[in-house]
Amino acid sequence: MRVAYQYRLRPTSSQIALMEKWLELLRKQYNYRLAERFKWWKQNRCDVHACSLLVCHLPELKDEPDYYSQKRDLVNTKALFPEYKTIHSQVLQNCIERVQQAFDRWLKGNINGKRLGKPRFKGAGRYRSFTYPQMKQNCIRGKFIHLPKIGLVKLIQNRPLPEGFVIKTATVTRKADGWYVTLSLQDSSVPELDPDPPTLENTIGIDMGLDSFLVTDQGEAIPVPRYYRRAQKRLKQLQRSLSRKRKGSNRYKKALKRLAKAHLKVANQRKDFHDKVAKWLLSKGKHIAHEALNVKGLARTNLAKSVLDAGWTSFLRILTVRLRELGC
């Protein structure tokens, strides 16, 4: 079983400058590798609907750039641009892996076989995280965490790591209110499943809506908090203030940060609400059944803002994770 624990970081000014430099270099590398794949795709395709195969000339097919070929080319990148030598090698390779995943989801589809949208180039400030694919088990040392090539960074460990779990990866993320590290933990042991099959007696049914966030089969209702609706006036003021600033100026950056913090607060409030409701449902000690919701379909109607404000999908995801932790 894999779980993720997120902690806040308190890096020094020099560490912040180094991590921001990494993100900018990784953003440029991501765009360069994605451009290589787009170039290959354009050179190896023919618009059959626009011309006949008997008339058009098909050039010699080029080799498709994949994860391994682009990873081998990182040696040339470091030779031409020595600043890339300051980045951890596995972090740089993970950037290539992200390009591979984004490109494959567009051409081949995801695990469900559904093709996603065409990947886009990352603009300034749009590359916000980097990942260490391997971490040592003793990386947390007291109130600090050791990040390779960055050093010891102060860690706000609000909850201890669960026993028996192994640290697999670490992702450092830049958010509007600071820096965070997400540790991916794995437990090789198989949890004990509940031997009792779901029945009408040991199952609780929930019905989610917009008047009430959910209503149980016993008639217990939880109102919708509507965090986004409450913050909408404030968000509108901040957005209007941002639109009056010259793009790229210092005042524009400060206004953009204030707006991002306001949106982050709404997201954190909604996440905290979902987590508390999930714990309340699990405290009843019963199986939980819910209706099959077509959230994407409802998000295209006039109820889109209310549906997204309720966050049904994220709530069901949190509920599923909590159930897996209990071995259900």
N, C-alpha and C positions, 0 to 999 in steps of 0.2 A: 504494500500500500504506500502511496506517495502523498505526502502532505506538505504544505508550505507555511513557513513561519516568517513573518515580516517584522523587522526591527528598524528603529530609527537610528541614523548615524549622526555623529557630531564631529565631522572632519575639521581639520585646521584649514586656514586660508590657503596654505601651500598645497594641501591635499585636494581642496576644491578646485584650485587652478589646474592641477594635474588631471583630475577626472574630467573637467570640462574640456581640456585639450584632447583627451582620449575620445570623448564623444564626438567632437568635431572631426577628428581624423577618421574615426569609424564611419561617420556619416558620408564623408567623401569616398571612402573605400566601398561602402555599400552602393552608392550611386554609380561608381565606376564599374563595379562588377555587374550590376544590373544592366548598365548600358551595353556591356559586352554581350550579354544574353539577348537583349533586344536586337542588336546588330546581327547576331547569328540567326535569329528568328526571321528577320526581314530578308536576309540573303538566301534563305532556304525555303522560301514560300513563293507560290505563284498564284496570282489572282485568276483562278479558273473561270470565274463568272465574268471576267473582263476580257479575256483573250483565249484563243484556242491553243491547245497544246501542240497543234501542228504548225502554228505560226510563231509562238513565243519561244525564246531561247532560254533554256534552263542552264544557269551557270553551274560550275562544279560545286558540289555540296561541301560546305565547310564543316569542320569538326565541331561538335556541340560542346560548349564550355560547361563542365560539370563541377561538382564540389571539389574533386581531387585535382583537376587541372588548374582551377583557380587557386586552390590552396598551394600547389607547387609554385605558382607564379608570385606568391608573396615574397619569395627570396629576391626577385627582381624589384619588387616594390620597395623593399627595405634598402636595396642598393641605390635606387634612384632618389628615395626620400628617406633619409636617415632618421627623421623624427618618428617613423613607425617602429623603430627599434625600441622605443621607450614603452610600447604597449606589450603586454603579456602575449605570448605567441598563441595560447589557446583562446584568449579573448578575441584576437584578430581572426582566428580560424572560425570562431562562432559567428562572426559577421558574415563570412562566406556562407555558412550554413543557413543563416536567415535569408539570404538571397535565394539559395536553393529551395527552401521551403515556400517562399512567396511565389517564385516562378513556377514551381510544380503545382501549387494550388490553382494557378491560373490556367495552365495547359492540361494537366492531368486530373485535377480535382483533389478534394480532401479525402479523408478516410471514408466518408460516406459516398464518394464518387461525384460530389457536386462541385462544379467549377466555380471559383470565386472570381472577383474582379481583377482587372489588370493591375499589377503592382505599380506603385508610383514612386518617383524619386523623392528623397527626403530633403525637405527644405531646411533652412537654418533653424536650429532649435527643435527639429522634429525627431531627432535620434536621441532618445532619453535614457537608454539603459545599455549596459554591457554585462556579459555573463561569463563567469568562470565555470567551464564544464566539469572541472574536478577541483575539489577542496579537501584539505587535510582535516582529519577529525579533531585535531587540537587547535583549530583556527581561532576558536573563542578562548581568549586568555583573560580571565577576570572581567573587567569592564571594557575590554577592547577585543576587536576582531582583526586578524591578520589577513590583509588582502595583498596577494603577490604583486610586487613592483609598486605598491602604494604605501605599504607599511601598516602599522598598528593604527586603527581608526576607532575612536571612542564609540561604544555601542550602548544604546539604551535597551537593555534586555528586560522588558516588562514581564516576561514569562519564561520559565526555564524550558529547555529542550526536553521532549519526552524521552524516557529511557528506552533503550533498545533500538532507537532510530539512527540511521547512518546519514551523514551529510553528503549529498551527491553534488549539488551545484549551488552557486551563489550568484544572484543577479543584483547589481547595484543600479538603482533607479533614481533619477532626478525628478522630483515633483515640485509643485508650486511652493510648498512650505519647507522644503529641505531635501535631504538625501536619505534613502532607505536601502536596506539590504534584505533580499528575500532568499531564505535558505530552503532548498528542496530536500526533504527528508524521506528516507525509504525505510520501511520495516519489512524484513524478509519473512517474518512469521505470518502465518495465515490466521486471521481472527476467527474466533468461534462464532458460528452463525446461530441465530435464534432457532431452536428446534420446532417451535410452535408455528404452524402455518397460519396465514392470515384468515380470520373468520369474522363474522359480523360482531362477535363479542369482543375480540381483542384488536379491532381495527377502528380507527377514528378517521372520518372523512372530512375533508375541508373543501370549501367552495370559495374561490377568490373572485373579487369583484372590485368595483370602483366606489360604491357607496360605503362598503366595509372592506377592509383589506382581505380578511377571510372570515368565514363563518363555519364553525364546526357542526357536526351532525347533532350535537347536544344543544345547539342554539347559542353558543358562546361566540360573540362577535368582537373583532378588533378593528377599530376605526383606521382609516387611511391617514397617515400624518401629513401628506402633501407638502413635503419639504421644499420642492422646487416652486410650487405655487406660492408659498410663503416668502421665498427669497426672490421672487420674480421682479418685484419693484426695485430691490437693491441691485440685482443683476442688470436691469435695464439702465439704471443710472450709471453703473460702471461701464457698460457697453457704450453708452452715449459719450461718456468722458473719454473713452479710448478712441472713438471715431474722430474726435476733435484734435487729437495729437498727430504730429507729423510722424509718419511711419519710419522707424529706425532711430528716432531720437531717444534721449534718456528718459524724457517724460512719457514717451510711448511705452518704453520697456517697463517703467514703474506702474503705469496704468494697466498694462497687460498682466503684470504679476498680481495686482490687486484683483483683477477679474478672475484669474486662474485660481487664486486662493478661495474666492467666493464659491466657485463651482466645486472645488475640492471639498469644501465644508459641507455642501449639500450631499455630495456623494458619500462622505464619511457618515453623516447623519443617517442616510438611508441604509447603509451597510450595517451600522450599529443596531438599527431597528430590526432589520431582517435577522440578525444574529440572535437578538433577544427573543423574537417570536419563535425562531427555530428551537431554541433551548426550552421555551415554554411548552411547545408541542411534544418534544422528546421527554419532558418530565412526566408526562402522562403514562409512559411505558407501554405504548401500544403501537401497532403498525399504523402507518399514515397513508391514506389514499387521496389523490387529488385528480381533478379533471384534466383532460388533454387540452391545453390552451394553445390557440393559434395566435401567438403574440405578434408575429410578423404581419399577419393579416390585419389584426386590430391596429397595428402601428401605422397602417396606410389609410386609416379612416380619420374622421373628425375627432376621435377619442385618442389620437396619438400622444398628445402631451400628457394626458392623465394616465394612459397606460404605461408610458415610459417613466413617469414620476412614481408609479407604484412599484415598478421593478420586479415583476413576478418572476422573470427568468433568473435573475440573480438570487432571489429568495429560494427558489427550488434548487439552485446549484448549492447554496450554503446548506440547505436542509439535507441534500444528498451527501455532502461531505461529512456532516455531523453524524449521519446514520452509518457511514462507512467507518468512522472512528469508533463507533460502538460495536462494530462487527455485524451490523444488520444488512 
